[in-house]
């Protein structure tokens, strides 16, 4: 009688957009954003935080999500991407601390990732453009990709405009403004991969906004 082996395939990674925040907190921080949805509880749940801020979002030296210290994935002019393993709690706070950021407009989003083999991304890329960008990222079989697009428009037009993605599914767009002078926008996106490993080119664009920093950050996770 012949023998055979069962292949125990891992379940695919699943990313789900869960919440966002906006604010003009003032002062020098720490800045706390409370009552955020974290999604379903899971022992291996990752929460991925995308950020952009009026003063570049380059000054946050530490971030906690649900009381857990987050790890910086990438930082470019105007934007940051962080991740933390947060296994408990269906809601909680994000706290941004340190650095040179003082009283800016801040926007951010949270995306929950389930089934990843590590908090460390499979791949990550980032850039800062002004009106459009194109970024190539690799992904594993049955993995996921998360993107965060930010925009800082200091033209004084108080125009929120529209941010868009190609290659990923846009999840949301949200804006913070002050005095009709500056608008800071965030636009998260994601895709869950069903099939073999490969690479994807993600494009971003903006309409109805003036030239200004447009950070784009992407990361993928494997199962």
QUIQUIJO-V32587 format. One record per residue. RES is the residue in one small letter. PHI is phi as a letter, one per 40 degrees, with the letter a starting at -180 (* if undefined). Layout:
BEGIN
RES_PHI ; RES_PHI
END
This chain:
BEGIN
x_* ; x_c ; x_b ; x_a ; x_b ; x_c ; x_c ; x_c ; x_c ; x_c ; x_c ; x_c ; x_c ; x_b ; x_b ; x_b ; x_c ; x_b ; x_a ; x_a ; x_a ; x_b ; x_a ; x_b ; x_c ; x_g ; x_g ; x_b ; x_g ; x_c ; x_b ; x_b ; x_b ; x_b ; x_g ; x_c ; x_c ; x_b ; x_g ; x_c ; x_c ; x_a ; x_c ; x_b ; x_c ; x_b ; x_b ; x_b ; x_b ; x_b ; x_b ; x_a ; x_a ; x_d ; x_b ; x_h ; x_f ; x_c ; x_b ; x_c ; x_c ; x_a ; x_b ; x_b ; x_b ; x_g ; x_g ; x_b ; x_c ; x_c ; x_b ; x_c ; x_c ; x_a ; x_a ; x_b ; x_d ; x_g ; x_a ; x_a ; x_b ; x_b ; x_a ; x_a ; x_c ; x_b ; x_c ; x_b ; x_g ; x_c ; x_a ; x_i ; x_b ; x_b ; x_b ; x_b ; x_b ; x_g ; x_g ; x_b ; x_c ; x_b ; x_g ; x_c ; x_c ; x_b ; x_b ; x_a ; x_b ; x_b ; x_b ; x_c ; x_b ; x_b ; x_g ; x_c ; x_c ; x_a ; x_c ; x_c ; x_c ; x_c ; x_a ; x_a ; x_a ; x_a ; x_a ; x_b ; x_b ; x_b ; x_b ; x_a ; x_a ; x_a ; x_b ; x_b ; x_b ; x_c ; x_a ; x_c ; x_c ; x_f ; x_c ; x_a ; x_b ; x_b ; x_b ; x_b ; x_b ; x_b ; x_a ; x_b ; x_b ; x_b ; x_c ; x_g ; x_c ; x_f ; x_b ; x_c ; x_f ; x_b ; x_b ; x_a ; x_b ; x_b ; x_g ; x_b ; x_c ; x_c ; x_c ; x_a ; x_a ; x_a ; x_b ; x_b ; x_a ; x_a ; x_f ; x_g ; x_b ; x_b ; x_b ; x_b ; x_b ; x_b ; x_a ; x_c ; x_a ; x_a ; x_a ; x_b ; x_c ; x_b ; x_h ; x_c ; x_c ; x_i ; x_b ; x_a ; x_b ; x_b ; x_b ; x_b ; x_a ; x_b ; x_b ; x_g ; x_b ; x_c ; x_c ; x_a ; x_d ; x_b ; x_c ; x_b ; x_b ; x_b ; x_a ; x_b ; x_b ; x_b ; x_c
END
